[in-house]
Amino acid sequence: MATVNFRIKGKADPSSIYIRLKNGRDIDLEVSTDIKVPKKYWSSAKGAAKVVADYDYKTTNTKLKQLESYIIDQFNADNTNGAIINNVWLKEKINILFNRPNNNDKDSEVYIIQFIDKFIEYSKRRKTKKGTPVAKRTIQHYGTTKNKLLAYEKHKNIRLKLIDINLKFHSNFEEFLEYEQMLNPNTIGGYFEDIKLFCRRAEKKGIPVNLEYKDEDFYIPSNDTHDIYLTVSEINQIRDYKFNTDYLDNARDWFIIGLWTGLRISDFLKLTPNDIEDDFIQVETFKTGYPVIIPIHEQIQQIINKRNGNFPRQISDQNFNKYIKEVCKKVGIDELVEGSKMVAVKNPAGEEQYRKVKDKYPKYELVTSHICRRSFATNHYSKIDTLTIMKITGHRTEKQFLEYIKITPKQYAEKLKAYWREQKRLKNLDQPTETVNAVI
């Protein structure tokens, strides 16, 4: 049976408290706990701090009791599973319990958090296949994934190794993110995409990983999204509405510009007359650094003319998202549609958090800046070739693009019906007059 004892060693005062782990004749280990105590307050007989009025013995003894219980539990579990139990193992367990970093240069080849730290630093210098830097938002997402893994480690009181990233981890981590963190499947899927990337990179570097990360059951969670878009008719309603307040009129004009350029909010809200050349808008997109040239739509030209050659007054992203909901509400875009929006919910600890909740809402409540690109892509799909739209929206593959646009099966059927009707009309035009009259 494993036993744990404590003692102090050395001439220093305060002295370090050492932990000794014994199990029969095979295991006899001793390392410093890095907890210090003045010599005069230490009881060698009890292996604990003395109960005195002028020293915080309770904190010290509580830590030692906690450590004793933890080490015995970990020893019983790891020894049963055939783990190597040595001083390195003992020191590592102490650091995990007290949430201390392990100052080991090889940690990044063992532990996933330390590997991610190195990967993030490398990504800041790395170039993509196209020779461009890795996007800042991509690197930020790596950091968010790391933070979720840290939260999971704290929740489970463990320290994850790369070799621990297996099917059991997949199940446990997915459950943690869904029920403890209250995240939706698509958000969870983004974290698993990063984790699979980290494992691939580690494997390429020759670092031991668990190959279960390649298993088909180590899937990327997702769910069907119900993202909305605005039809051309609705866009025209927004354009024609007369607003009495300047801030809504200004936001509406930016909204129209976003809807007819297909640009991200980070790009269209920064447009100035300097971005116009020969009736084209020419910008280098913020997210990708990709140059885009877009012809000026007549509705955008009307806005520029209305403002004496200028774009609307600059506003923040936050205000834009707030105001365009008001714009759509006033215009009457309020049919009930299925979608997701941020709603205050309580987590298992009773704390209030904001999470996306899927339900039916008035359409204006689901309007955000991203509806601009989605509406642009959806409204132009099938009217012009897909490659042309992709060059403006920045989608790299047709598969990505087709997943992005929002056309229902009924709308596809209507398009086919219209095509057949047009083919019939053209066929009738090619027939002799008497045949056409007979058909009619």
N, C-alpha and C positions, 0 to 999 in steps of 0.2 A: 504493500500500500504506500502510495506517495505521501511524503510529509514535507512541510515547509517550515523553516525557522528563520529568524532574523538576528543579526548581531552587528556591532559596529567594529570597524577596523581602521588602523592608521593612527598617526600621531596628531593629525589635524583636529581642530576643535572650532566649530562644530564638525562632527565626523559623519561620514557616509554610512548609511544603513545598508548592509548586504543581505541578500536573500539566498538561502541554501535550499536546494531541492534534492531530495533523496528518494530513491525507489529501489529497495533491496541493495544488492551489491553492484548492480550494473550501472546505476545512475547516481552520481553525486556531483551536483553542479553548484556554482556560487558566482554571482555577479552583483555589482552595485545597483541599487535601486535609484540612485541619484537623489534620494531623500536624505536630508541632513538633520542631525539633532545634536544639541550641546551635550557633551559627555556627562555632565552632572545630572542631566535629566533622563539618562538612559538606564534601564534596569536590565542587566545581563541575565538575571535569573528568569525574568518573565519574557525577555525578548521583545520588549515594548517600551514606550516612553512612560516615565513615572507620572503618577497622578499627583500633580502639584498645582498650586494656585497661580504661580508666575510663569507658566508655560502652556501653550496651546497643545496639550497632549492629545486632546480629542481628535483634532485634525490628523495628526501623525498616525495615531493608532487606528483610526478609521481607514486611512489609506492602506495601512499594512494588512488589516483584516480583509479589505476588498481585494488586495493583491494576492493574498494567500488563497482565498476562495477561487479567484480567477485562474491562477496558475494551476491549481489542482484540477479544475474542470477542463482546462485546455490540454493539460498533460494526458488526462484520461482519454480525451477524444483523439488527440493526435497520435498517442502511443498505440491506440487500437488500430489506427489507419496506417501504421507503419512509417510515420514521419520520423525524421532524424532529430532526436532530442539531444541538444548540446547547449553550450553557453550562448551560441549565436541565437538559437531558438528561444532560450530563456530571456535574453536581452530584448529580442524582437517583441515578445509577448508583453513585457513591461512597457515598452514604448507604445504599443497598440493601446493598452489599457489607459495610459495617461496621455494619449493623443500626442505623442512626441514624434518628431521626424527621425528617421534612421539615417544617420550621416554615413551612408554607404554608397560609393561611386557606382556600384553594380545594381543599385535599387531600380534604376530605369530599365534593367534587363529582367527584372523579376516582378515588380509591382506595377499595376496598370496606371495608377495616379502619377507615379514618377515618370513612366513612359510617356504619358500624355503631356506632362510638363516639357519634356525634351522635344516631343513632336511639335508642340505649339511654337517653341523657340525656333525649331527648324523651319516650320511653315512660314514664319515671318521673313525668311530669306529665300524660300523655295520659289521656283518659277513653275507655272503650269506648262502643259504641252505647247501652248501657243506663245510661250515666252513672257507671259504677263505674271505679275505677283499674285499670290493667293489673296482672294478678296478678304477684307477686314471682317466682314460679317461671317464668313466661313470660319475664320480663326476664333471669332467671338463664340460661335456655336460649339467649337471644340471645348472652349472654356466652360460653357454651360453644361455640356455633357459631363465634363470632369466634376463639376459641382454636384450634379445629380448622383454621380457615383460616390462622392464623398458623403452625401446625405445618406445613401444606402449603407455605406460602411458604418456610419455612426448608428444607424437604425439597427443593424445586425451585430454591431460591436465586433467587426472583423476588419481585416486589411486584405483587399483583393490582389491576388497575383494574376499575371497574364494567363497562367496555366489554369486558373479558376474560372475562366470565361468559357463555360460549357452550357449544356442544355438545362441543367438544374439552375444555374445562375440566370439564364434567360427567363425561365418561368418565375423565379423569385423576384428578379428586378422588374419585370413587366407588372407583376402583382403590386409591388411597392409603388411604382409610378402611377398606376391606375387608382389604387385604393387609399394610399397614404398621401401621395402628391396630387391626386385627383386630376390627372392629365388625360387628354383624349388620345385615341390610338394614333392619329397622325403625328402628334407631337412626340409620343413615345417612339414611334417609328424613326423619327429623326435622330434620336439618341442611339438607337440600335444601329443605324447606318454608320454613325461615327465609330461605334465600338467595333463593328466589323472592319472598318477601315484601319483602326489602330491594330487589330489583330493581323490583318494582311501585311501591314508595314513591318510589324515586329517579326513575322514569319520570314519576310524577305531579308531581314537583317540577321537571320539565323538565331533569333531569340526564341526559346521554347514557348509555344502556345498550345492550347488545347484545340485540336482540329475539329472539334464539334461545332466551332463557330461557322464552319462551312456547311453543316448539316441543313437539310431543307426545313427541319423543324426549328432551326435558329432563324426564324422569319422576321421580316420587318412589319410590325403591326401597322394597320391602316384601316380607315373606314371610308365609305362613300361620302364625299363632300357634297354639299348643296350650295355651292357658290353661285351667286346670282350675277346677272348682267342686265344692262339697260338696252332696250330695243331702240331702233332708230326713231320710232314714233315717240317713245318716252324722252329721248334726247331732244327731239324737236319741241316737246312740251316744256322742257326745262329752258330751252333757248327762248321761247316766246313769252314766258311768264314775266309780268312786270312787277318787280320787287320795289317796295317802298323804302326799304332800309339799304344803306350803302354797303354794309359788310356782307349782306346776302347777295347783292348784285355783283360785288367783287368776287365772292366765292363761286357764284354760278359761272362767271366768265372763265375762271381758272378750271372749273369742272368741265366745261365744254372743250377747253383746250386739251385737257387730259384725255377726254373721251375720243377726240379726233386725231390725237398724235400717237396713242398707244405707249407713251413713255411712262416710266415709273415716276412716282411723286417726287423722288429725289432729283429728277431731271426736269420735269415740266414746270415745277414751281420756281425754278431758277432761270427760266427763259427770259431773255432781254432782246431788244431790237438787234443787238450785235450777233445774235444767233440766226438771223435771217439773211439769206443771200440768194438773189434771183428767184424769188417766190418759193424758196425751200427753207425749212428749218434744219439747221445742221448742228448737231451736238455730239460730244463724246460722253457716253453714258457713265454715270458715277459708279455703278456697281461693277460693270465689266470693263470699263475703259474702251468700249467698242464704239467706233464712229457710226452715227446714224443720220441719214438724210431723209426728210419727210416733206412731201409737198404740203403747202398750206391749204387746208380745207376752207371752203367758203365761209363757214360759220366762224372759224378762227380769224379769217380776214375781216369779217364784220366787227369782231371784238376789237381788233387792232385799229380799224378805222374809227370806231366809236371812241377809242381812247387816244386819238390823235397820233397814231403810229406807235403807241406803247402797249406793253402788256399790262394786265391788271396790277394793282398794288400788291407788293409782296406780303405773304402771310405765312405763319408757321404750319408745319405738317399737322400738328395737333388741332389747331383752329380749323384748318381745311377739313379734316375728318369730322369735326363737330358741326361745322356750318353746312356741309353738303347733305347731312341728314335733315337739317332744317329746310334746306332748299327742296329736297324731294318730298318732304311732308307737306309743305305749302303748295307744291305743284299738284299733289294728290296721288303720288305714287305710293299707295298704301294697301295694295292687295295683300292678303295673307299668303306668305310663301314659306317653304321649309328652308331652314338654314341654322347657323350657329352664331351666337354672340356671347360676349363676356357677361357673366351673371355672378353675383355674390353668392357663394355657397360656403357651408361650414365643413372643415376637414374633420377627421376622426378625433382630433384633439379639441374640437369645438371652436377653432379659430376661423375667422372669416377670410376667405380667399376668393379671388376672381378667376373663374374658369369658363371655358367655352361650353355652352349648353345648347344641344340641338333641339329645335322645336319649330313651331310655326309662329312667325312674327310679321307685323306690317313691313312691307318691303323696304321702306325708308330707314327702318331701324338697322338693317343689315348692310346699308350702303357705307363703304369705306373707299379710300383712295385707290385700292387695288381693282375696284370695279372698272376703272378707266381702261386699263390694259386688256382686261378680260372682255369688256364690251367691244373694244376696237377689234380684237382678234375674232370674236364670235360674229360680229356684224359684217365683217369682210370675208369670212370664210365662204368658199364656193363662188364668190363673186369675182375674186381675182385669185391667181395661183397661190398655193400655200407657201412656196418659197419666198415670195415677195413679202407676205405678212410676217413670216419668221425673221426676215432680215431686219424688220422694224421692231418686233417684239423681243428679239434676241434669243428665241428658242433654237437650240442646237440640233435637235432631231425632230422629225415629224411626229414620232411617238409622243414626245413631250408635249408638242403643240396640240395634238388631238386630245390628250388628257386634260389640257388646259382650257380649251374652249368649252362653252356650255350650250350645246344644242341637244334637245331632247329627242328620243326616238320618233315622236310624233312630228317634230319639225323636219327630221330627215325624210320621213314618209311624204310630208307636204312638198319638200323639194323635188323628190322623185316624181310625184304626181304632176307638179308644174312642168317638169322636164318632158314628161310624156305628152302633156297637153301642147307644149310648144312644138314638139316633134310632129304631132298630128297636124298642127296649124301649118307648119312648113311644108309638110307632105301635100296638104290640100292646095297650097299655093302653086305647087309644081304641076298639079293636074290640069287638064283642059277645062275650060269654063263650064261646059255642060256637066262634066263629072263633078266639079265643085258644087254646082247647084243641086245636083242629085243627092250629094252627101248631105248638104245643108237641109 
